[in-house]
Amino acid sequence: MAQPPADTTTPPSPAVSDSRRMAVRAKSAAARLAECSQAQIDAIVGAVAAAAQARVESFAQLAVEETGFGVVADKIQKNRFAAERVYEFIKPMRTVGVIRRDDERKVVEIAEPFGVVAAIVPSTNPTSTAIYKILISLKARCPIVISPHPSAARCITQVAETLAEAAYAAGAPDGSVNWLTQASLEGTQELMRHRDVAVILATGGMGLVRAAYSAGKPAYGVGPGNAPCFIERSADLAKAASDILTGKSFDNGVLCSSPNSVVVESAVAGETRRQFQAQGGYFLSPAEVDIVSKALVTPQRLPNPKFVGKSATYLAKAMGITVPDGTRALIAELGGVGREFPLSIEKLCPVLSYYVVADWQEGCERCKQILRYGGMGHTMSIHSKNEPVILEFGLKKPAFRIVVNTPTTHGSIGLTTGLDPAMTLGCGGYGGNITSDNITPMHLLNIKRLAYEIRPASTGRSTPPVAPRASLAPAPLPRVVSAPTEQGLSAASVTSHVEAFLGGRAGAGSVAEFVCESDVQEALEKGKTILIGERTIITPLARDLGEAHKVLVSSAWPAPSHR
């Protein structure tokens, strides 16, 4: 009698089984969480935030003990930022039912939760990221499954357990907050691919982010930082050095938006160097640069894990370098960017690469090189009082957070700037991400729109034309208003002066508020000029090109002669 074929199916590993179980558990809570009212959701989120606020110190202590990364006091500040600043920002958001009405366009927007969130949490910022992701997910009525980094599983799990209890006690359905008990790469990959997961929040290395984007689900990923900091000659040099050292030493440099390179104009290089030295920066000798490069950067051009999140004095001692007490960062003067200059990568510890450039134009190019080598779309800073140069950097740099006169670490997440407070920072198309935004609950909502007819559709028959609505009609051109003069010129006389003036300027049109290089190039191609006034902002490159080709025309004209 023939024997039945043996079952050769390999049972899933404990990590895979755990991921599947948690995804199903979260899915079972999704429908009930979606039915919560705005008041219920706000009560749940408020209770979760309060529970996190009560444990910011103990969470920070546990994170440092478990991972060995960072500074307890700074992790307390990050935890408090997530539990308080993020919470206060999202608290007034409407995320249930009708969230917006446009009466003029007759469109009503209705919030719909995305569904189960798979949240990947890193070891560098474990507890603050977990707090943040749980808060924004619940605010959007999305159940969440936390996938902790294996080297930070204990502290992340403690956060998840604490906040899950608070959410349930406040009325959240059981299963609203979940976490993997078998922390592993295999489990994380299974979670991201699971059919019950609707969206992925991935914070980690580039490999993990790429895996998230290849999982077949909508995903918000964050790439590497490698933020350059440009110091222009008009900057407050003492503050610039302080900001950069503060950002670099904060939590020993583990945030992805931490400063990684300093680019300074040669005109102020001497004083800038003195300011860094006075405030705790140690400039490495060429031999010491070589020592640090070999110790810190692996053959794969990644930071050596045993030095990630360690202090500058720890690094120096481990590498046999003597530095003064109170050293906050090691500074390496480099001649370029790329493979031949290992310290031009993202370093995740208090080490800065340092470049001196001839002028802001060269500085602009150097910052681009640094971002292209690692950090496209993420963050950079400029320290300057020159608004046209600041604006030029905003226009030209491949970074989506360009913070001005503030540390990149603090400015990028919205701690010292008006950016949306967040621990997940999109890098846009430059960084292979789907968005350049700081991620908020609004990114975890689908928006339904009720749209009412405001103009009839054509039936194909001959019908009288429909008059355009006044609100959609183009605005009328501004009228010329005459001002009295000593000679009492009439309105007609003033109008003729204006028309004669503008007529001789080949389509100059109205006074431009802002002119950049591309505006000048477009005017050249079309054979036109650009009318500028006293308040027109003109970027330096635009001014040079415009004056060389006589494209820029002043709006001032000679006063009428009194003969």
JOTA-V634849 format. One line per field, one symbol per residue. burial: I if it has 24 or more other C-alpha atoms within 12 Angstrom, else O. A space follows every 10 residues. Layout:
burial->???
//
This chain:
burial->OOOOOOOOOO OOOOIIIIII IIIIIIIIII IIIIIIOIOI IIIIIIIIII IIIOIIIIII IIIIOIIIII IIOIIIIIII IIIIIIIIII IOIIIIIOIO OOOOOOOOIO IIIIIIIIII IIIIIIIIII IIIIIIIIII IIIIIIIIII IIIIIIIIII IIIIIIIIOI IIIIIIIIII IIIIIIIIII IIIIOIIIII IIIIIIOIII IIIOIOIIII IIIIIIIIII IIIIIIIIII IIIIIIIIII IIIIIIIIII IIIIIOOIIO OIIOIIIOII IIIIOOOIIO OIIOIIIOOO IIIIOOIIII IIIIIIOOOO IOIOOOIIII IIIIOIIOOO IIIIIIIIII IIIIIIIOII IOIIIIIIII IIIIIIIIII IIIIOIOIII IIIIOIIIII IIIIIIIIII IIIIIOOOII IIIIIIIIOI IIIIIIIIII IIIIIIIOOO OOOOOOOOOO OOOOOOOOOO OOOOOOOOOO OOOOOOOOOO OOOOOOOIOO OIOOIOOIIO IIOIIIIOII IOIOOOOIII IIOOOIIIII IIIOIIOOOO IIIIIOOOOO OOO
//
